Amino acid sequence: MFDKLQSAFWKALTPDLVPDEPRVSAATETLLPANVVEALGGEKNLTSQQRVAITRIRVQLRDAERLDEPALQAPGMPAVMVLGNGVVHVLTPVAAPLAETG
């Protein structure tokens, strides 16, 4: 209860600094090119995608076993960090959004 009260208090004082919810896009609104989605196990294997930095997209997978690591190592693919527990970070170029480069 105290955490909710504290959060409401700080949100009232600084409305643009305390976000309501983290922005997570649904798997149907992909931030990734088709070849990366396929290497991650297909659209149905993506639980969520979240841009966590200008150059990084965090992807949560339903089944980490469906991840095709050799396909992610192919030339032309963006750098990918597999973190475990079905979490993958895709590193994107700064110059253009990743969905436009793929």
PyMOL commands that set and color helices and strands:
alter all, ss='L'
color gray80, all
select helices_A, chain A and resi 2-13+34-39+43-45+64-66+69-72+98-101
alter helices_A, ss='H'
color red, helices_A
select strands_A, chain A and resi 46-53+56-61+80-84+87-91
alter strands_A, ss='S'
color yellow, strands_A
deselect
rebuild
show_as cartoon
